[in-house]
Amino acid sequence: MRCKVLILSTDLSGGGAEYVARLMSDRIEQSICILFENKKNISPEKSLLHVLPGSKIDQRLFTLARNILRLTYIQIIKVAYRPLITISHLEGPNIANLLSTGGGRRCIFIHNKLSLNYDGSQRFDRLKLFLAKILYQKANLVVGVSKEICREMVEDYGVNQERVRYLANPIDTKKITELAQERFNDDRDCIFGARYVVNVANFIEQKNHEFLIEVYHHVIKSQTNLKLVLLGDGKKKHHIKNVCIEKGMVVNDLTENEFISDAQVYFLGFQANPYPFVQNSQLFILTSLWEGLPIALLEAMCLGKPVVLTDCSSGVREIMLGNDEVIDWTERDGAIRTDYGYMLQNPLDTKDPKYGVWEQVVSTLLLDDRYRLECEKAAKEYVKFHDISILEKSWEKLFR
């Protein structure tokens, strides 16, 4: 049997790259989806699903054997189904796509600047960067979700300019709006009665939760009844909880305990449907050190949420300012007011984080109802251009 499209992804349960892979597997006819793991047992609507064996083996000694097994499995699928094109997301699947033969045209999606995503401190990260240097030039098509990523592929990885395409991430605006109205009929619903700001991000170095907690710690000095709701999982979650406790904050982990009304910081873990929590928030806050094009930002804008975020990528600048030009923050006061909220200087770019500026802009958005309404209207209008109905047509042109 021959399939039209083969999709490779680490998983389908996360945001960013995994979200885009999930949309593809739900919408591309005659497709097969291969996952490195399927943590939440998600079943694609239109793709035949294969989960690679060995996904639960985490011991370092088995990593090489597991990767060889994955590569062999992918090679067998390519031979068996003879796809016209193989599309992959993130470095692991991208490298496997390019190391295996056949599978038609090979298209790789790059969702973050590699120079920021991998600092070279880990052995396997260094190996990924080495293989990317060698292999990415061999792809038939390299898709970057920001222009900054596309430039890196050409300038630092030697990819032929003619093979590089910029394509923004899509979201399903209709589905997001519908899911935002749902209720859970458990303790999670109690949060909707509170006044809170929300962050949706896994607890990893990139998302910079330590900085977020420091910002919130400053904000609650003037906004005493404001809560912080954190959605996501990750290896740093326990550490971030301890940071909150050390600062004297009352923490409530709803994955372990019942709802506590006087808590300040709520940890909700991974939520298959995060949209009601975003919908009922006062604003969306993102303190990432780097990003490609954050899906969580687009989703928040789809729900009309004002945003406060760092200058963390060219993709973010394109959204907030309408261009991707690098900002000279020495000529700024640390924050730029936009049609959708505020963008602030990246903590990576300064030794003196201006927490007072963060407190000021958050308070402004919380108290200025007119500006909030303007942000809501502008955000909903902007994300129409990222709707899956539009981006799906771009996929069709790319994959011909």
Legacy VTK file of the C-alpha trace (Angstrom):
# vtk DataFile Version 3.0
C-alpha trace
ASCII
DATASET POLYDATA
POINTS 400 float
0.000 0.000 0.000
1.307 3.459 -0.835
0.599 6.520 1.288
0.784 10.107 0.157
2.466 11.680 3.199
4.551 10.273 6.058
4.692 12.474 9.188
7.434 12.039 11.815
7.176 13.667 15.257
8.380 13.142 18.806
4.806 13.156 20.158
1.441 14.846 19.553
0.617 16.025 23.058
2.829 19.099 23.364
2.737 22.579 21.935
4.758 24.089 19.130
6.150 21.424 16.825
3.985 18.643 18.247
0.877 20.797 17.882
1.646 21.404 14.197
2.328 17.691 13.673
-1.024 16.935 15.295
-2.836 19.340 12.968
-1.144 17.717 9.982
-2.056 14.211 11.103
-5.656 15.322 11.649
-6.020 16.960 8.248
-3.781 15.400 5.607
-5.531 12.620 3.733
-3.708 9.352 2.978
-1.075 10.018 5.607
0.808 7.916 8.122
2.072 9.376 11.400
5.097 7.896 13.194
5.713 9.022 16.789
8.732 8.494 19.025
6.235 8.246 21.891
2.541 8.862 22.559
2.319 9.982 26.179
-1.365 10.956 26.088
-2.562 8.218 23.701
-3.722 10.715 21.094
-5.281 9.204 17.969
-4.990 11.274 14.772
-8.204 11.752 12.819
-6.857 11.035 9.331
-3.456 9.397 9.820
-2.616 5.759 10.372
-0.622 5.851 13.613
2.632 4.027 14.425
4.390 4.506 17.784
8.026 3.443 17.717
9.070 0.596 20.038
11.377 1.358 22.931
9.878 4.770 23.702
9.735 4.033 27.448
13.409 3.161 27.755
14.985 6.245 29.324
18.279 4.914 30.631
21.256 6.609 28.996
22.930 3.261 28.219
20.007 2.328 25.986
19.817 5.642 24.102
21.997 4.572 21.185
20.230 1.210 20.828
16.846 2.923 21.012
17.780 5.419 18.305
19.057 2.650 16.030
15.793 0.790 16.579
13.809 3.935 15.743
15.792 4.527 12.566
15.340 0.920 11.462
11.591 1.085 12.077
11.264 4.319 10.103
13.245 2.807 7.251
10.933 -0.217 7.160
7.840 2.041 7.094
9.305 4.095 4.242
9.963 0.952 2.199
6.581 -0.587 2.999
4.400 2.463 2.289
6.525 4.348 -0.285
5.293 7.865 0.632
5.548 10.681 -1.891
6.902 12.983 0.814
8.176 12.506 4.379
7.637 15.475 6.716
9.399 15.664 10.079
9.359 18.021 13.055
12.206 18.684 15.536
15.784 17.449 15.441
15.324 13.792 16.388
12.689 13.066 13.708
14.463 15.382 11.223
17.750 13.505 11.571
15.972 10.143 11.305
14.181 11.379 8.194
17.462 12.348 6.537
19.454 9.305 7.650
16.857 6.895 6.242
16.491 6.441 2.507
13.446 6.538 0.275
10.248 8.093 1.522
9.933 10.458 -1.428
10.855 14.116 -0.955
12.198 14.846 2.501
10.817 17.970 4.180
12.046 19.045 7.620
10.416 21.667 9.866
12.650 23.751 12.144
10.789 25.230 15.119
13.624 26.921 17.060
17.023 28.430 16.366
19.407 25.538 16.885
22.108 27.825 18.284
19.789 28.710 21.169
17.997 25.397 21.600
21.206 23.410 22.106
24.023 24.924 24.136
26.364 21.995 23.497
26.692 21.048 27.168
25.097 17.636 26.664
26.779 14.911 24.609
23.671 14.057 22.602
22.952 17.733 21.987
26.415 18.097 20.486
25.744 15.047 18.349
22.437 16.511 17.125
24.146 19.753 16.118
26.910 17.844 14.342
24.422 15.716 12.403
22.288 18.772 11.589
25.358 20.474 10.073
25.930 17.492 7.820
22.389 16.361 7.031
20.144 19.421 6.810
21.768 20.413 3.518
20.440 17.158 2.048
16.772 17.911 2.708
14.610 18.647 -0.323
12.785 21.315 1.646
13.638 23.070 4.917
10.754 24.974 6.517
11.432 27.551 9.231
8.578 28.895 11.345
10.313 32.285 11.580
12.495 34.258 9.182
15.270 34.221 11.783
15.321 30.421 11.678
15.421 30.463 7.882
18.417 32.785 7.935
20.239 30.493 10.366
19.671 27.498 8.098
21.238 29.325 5.146
24.052 31.170 6.920
25.131 28.619 9.546
24.021 25.255 8.151
24.779 25.741 4.484
21.274 24.956 3.251
20.650 26.178 -0.291
18.473 29.289 -0.168
16.195 27.832 -2.853
15.317 24.915 -0.572
14.377 27.085 2.418
10.832 28.304 3.014
9.328 30.465 5.730
5.930 29.243 6.899
4.242 30.477 10.061
2.642 28.063 12.492
-1.129 27.524 12.172
-3.847 27.223 14.798
-7.393 25.920 14.581
-9.279 29.047 15.679
-12.738 27.456 15.510
-11.781 24.463 17.632
-9.909 26.606 20.168
-12.918 28.901 20.607
-15.270 25.953 21.069
-13.034 24.116 23.554
-12.589 27.302 25.604
-16.255 27.074 26.654
-15.909 23.635 28.257
-15.945 22.963 31.998
-14.344 20.059 33.854
-16.799 19.450 36.731
-13.967 19.101 39.243
-11.661 21.328 41.321
-10.176 22.902 38.207
-13.414 24.837 37.667
-12.844 26.689 40.960
-9.973 28.592 39.381
-12.313 30.356 36.963
-13.752 32.401 39.820
-10.345 33.868 40.635
-8.534 36.844 39.134
-5.401 35.442 37.536
-2.763 35.635 34.835
-1.828 32.482 32.946
1.279 30.886 31.477
1.225 27.783 29.254
4.684 26.248 28.880
6.639 23.150 29.846
9.010 23.528 32.779
12.284 23.629 30.880
15.193 26.095 30.754
13.898 27.799 27.599
10.640 28.933 29.227
12.427 30.782 32.064
9.915 30.159 34.849
12.313 31.456 37.509
12.059 34.899 35.918
8.268 34.580 35.685
8.013 33.819 39.399
10.188 36.856 40.205
7.960 39.045 38.026
4.830 37.735 39.733
6.448 38.273 43.142
6.841 41.963 42.260
3.368 42.289 40.718
1.483 40.997 43.777
2.924 43.796 45.878
0.342 46.060 44.233
-2.089 43.453 42.838
-2.551 41.526 46.065
-5.506 39.381 44.957
-3.938 38.308 41.654
-3.226 34.588 41.125
-0.738 32.913 38.780
-1.885 29.788 36.918
0.812 27.583 35.353
-0.040 24.884 32.814
2.568 22.350 31.746
4.892 19.593 32.901
8.638 19.152 32.792
11.755 18.264 34.724
11.992 21.698 36.404
8.458 21.739 37.801
9.494 20.629 41.316
12.269 23.223 41.338
9.884 26.028 40.351
7.461 25.006 43.097
10.323 25.288 45.604
11.230 28.748 44.248
7.658 29.872 44.950
7.698 28.431 48.447
11.058 30.058 49.241
9.530 33.417 48.306
6.700 32.832 50.771
4.010 32.124 48.191
1.158 29.697 48.838
1.347 26.941 46.217
-1.465 24.621 45.109
-0.649 21.682 42.827
-3.989 20.485 41.486
-2.375 17.342 40.079
-1.776 16.231 43.683
-4.172 18.137 45.961
-7.634 19.661 46.148
-8.289 23.306 45.301
-7.081 25.811 47.921
-8.845 29.160 47.627
-6.114 31.224 49.295
-3.276 29.828 47.162
-1.344 32.256 44.983
0.339 30.000 42.421
-1.568 27.087 40.890
0.227 24.232 39.124
-2.169 22.397 36.812
0.221 20.097 34.951
-0.450 19.117 31.354
-4.007 19.889 30.265
-5.403 18.307 27.109
-7.714 21.312 26.932
-5.894 24.396 28.264
-8.219 26.879 26.584
-10.789 27.466 29.371
-7.923 28.514 31.666
-6.629 30.960 29.064
-10.143 32.211 28.235
-10.909 33.113 31.857
-7.554 34.742 32.612
-6.870 38.462 32.785
-3.868 38.182 30.478
-1.323 35.763 29.036
2.308 36.068 30.132
5.358 34.476 28.500
8.937 34.926 29.760
10.756 32.609 27.336
14.450 33.137 26.621
13.952 32.018 23.025
11.148 30.778 20.792
10.396 30.099 17.139
6.761 31.064 16.728
4.928 30.232 20.002
1.673 28.362 19.464
0.576 29.294 22.992
0.830 32.985 22.075
-1.334 32.545 18.977
-3.887 30.541 20.988
-4.084 33.256 23.651
-4.586 35.902 20.973
-7.293 33.758 19.391
-9.158 33.997 22.706
-8.665 37.762 22.847
-6.156 37.819 25.679
-3.810 40.792 26.097
-0.211 39.539 26.225
2.965 40.395 28.098
6.052 38.654 26.773
9.771 38.830 26.149
11.486 39.818 22.913
12.379 36.166 22.402
12.364 35.664 18.614
11.924 37.287 15.234
8.588 35.459 15.017
7.384 37.220 18.159
8.576 40.591 16.832
6.706 40.006 13.574
3.509 39.479 15.535
3.908 42.278 18.039
5.549 44.920 15.821
4.814 43.877 12.247
8.487 43.310 11.392
11.353 41.111 12.581
14.040 43.771 12.952
16.317 43.407 15.980
15.503 46.016 18.630
18.127 48.281 20.170
16.937 48.135 23.748
19.485 50.742 24.873
17.132 53.303 23.348
14.055 51.864 25.049
12.796 51.909 28.623
12.522 48.117 28.705
9.005 47.763 27.258
7.188 48.442 23.992
3.435 48.989 23.973
1.770 47.326 20.983
-1.719 46.658 19.637
-1.776 43.324 21.507
-0.059 44.124 24.796
3.560 44.639 25.807
6.843 43.198 24.612
9.769 43.543 27.011
13.524 43.154 26.832
14.750 39.567 26.907
16.498 38.743 30.231
19.284 37.186 28.135
20.164 40.649 26.832
20.622 42.448 30.135
22.377 41.992 33.484
19.786 44.182 35.175
16.257 42.799 34.644
13.739 45.603 35.059
11.162 43.907 37.276
9.608 47.281 38.003
8.827 47.717 34.313
7.211 44.273 34.213
5.119 45.148 37.265
4.071 48.423 35.625
2.950 46.928 32.309
1.089 44.050 33.934
-0.716 46.484 36.226
-1.530 48.719 33.252
-3.149 45.847 31.375
-5.059 44.742 34.455
-6.457 48.194 35.193
-6.881 49.837 31.775
-10.144 48.341 30.513
-10.124 50.389 27.314
-6.660 49.205 26.310
-7.571 45.630 27.194
-10.602 45.810 24.890
-8.464 47.247 22.086
-5.957 44.405 22.536
-8.748 41.839 22.459
-10.167 43.103 19.171
-6.777 43.478 17.508
-5.589 40.028 18.630
-8.663 38.223 17.339
-8.350 39.996 14.027
-4.643 39.194 13.676
-4.858 35.445 14.284
-7.304 35.019 11.429
-4.228 35.008 9.193
-2.819 32.035 11.150
-5.963 29.943 10.906
-5.468 26.384 9.695
-7.872 26.981 6.787
-5.358 29.447 5.325
-2.122 27.675 6.267
-3.464 24.348 4.996
-3.433 25.807 1.484
0.225 26.728 1.962
0.963 23.109 2.960
-0.640 21.881 -0.233
1.585 24.167 -2.333
4.722 23.109 -0.463
4.039 19.396 -0.601
3.198 19.137 -4.305
LINES 1 401
400 0 1 2 3 4 5 6 7 8 9 10 11 12 13 14 15 16 17 18 19 20 21 22 23 24 25 26 27 28 29 30 31 32 33 34 35 36 37 38 39 40 41 42 43 44 45 46 47 48 49 50 51 52 53 54 55 56 57 58 59 60 61 62 63 64 65 66 67 68 69 70 71 72 73 74 75 76 77 78 79 80 81 82 83 84 85 86 87 88 89 90 91 92 93 94 95 96 97 98 99 100 101 102 103 104 105 106 107 108 109 110 111 112 113 114 115 116 117 118 119 120 121 122 123 124 125 126 127 128 129 130 131 132 133 134 135 136 137 138 139 140 141 142 143 144 145 146 147 148 149 150 151 152 153 154 155 156 157 158 159 160 161 162 163 164 165 166 167 168 169 170 171 172 173 174 175 176 177 178 179 180 181 182 183 184 185 186 187 188 189 190 191 192 193 194 195 196 197 198 199 200 201 202 203 204 205 206 207 208 209 210 211 212 213 214 215 216 217 218 219 220 221 222 223 224 225 226 227 228 229 230 231 232 233 234 235 236 237 238 239 240 241 242 243 244 245 246 247 248 249 250 251 252 253 254 255 256 257 258 259 260 261 262 263 264 265 266 267 268 269 270 271 272 273 274 275 276 277 278 279 280 281 282 283 284 285 286 287 288 289 290 291 292 293 294 295 296 297 298 299 300 301 302 303 304 305 306 307 308 309 310 311 312 313 314 315 316 317 318 319 320 321 322 323 324 325 326 327 328 329 330 331 332 333 334 335 336 337 338 339 340 341 342 343 344 345 346 347 348 349 350 351 352 353 354 355 356 357 358 359 360 361 362 363 364 365 366 367 368 369 370 371 372 373 374 375 376 377 378 379 380 381 382 383 384 385 386 387 388 389 390 391 392 393 394 395 396 397 398 399
